[in-house]
Amino acid sequence: MKAGSKTKGARLRIVLEEDGAIGPGKADILDGIRETGSIAAAGRRMGMSYKRAWSLVERMNRAFREPLVSTSRGGHSKGGAALTGTGEQVLALYRRIETEAERAVEPELGALRGLMAADPPPPTK
């Protein structure tokens, strides 16, 4: 399973502006960067290419007033990446919103689960 992702429950995508949104994938990339210090490693943990992970980081850095991720080039010091103060704030706010949304929809999710087939048919090809 991908880092930070859930197999059940609500998945929340917040659209802030026409080109500015944050959802589970971007939040998981930020978590991965915080934990590994690397965009490439964060992407690998999620099963995505470095190019895709870097693209998400660039998009987030452009969408917010200040960058969410700072990077340093490789070489002798072995480059890396880290969340900025703004990146930490955005991630914390998103995770709090996600938790509150999960609490708010839990009764309805339970009702939906109660309507599910006990033994669902296999997917069609």
Secondary structure, DSSP 4 states (H G I P E B T S, - for coil): --TT--SSS----EEEETTEEE-HHHHHHHHHHHHHS-HHHHHHHTT--HHHHHHHHHHHHHHSSS-SEEEE--STT--EEEE-HHHHHHHHHHHHHHHHHHHHHHHHHHHHHHTS-SSPPPPP-
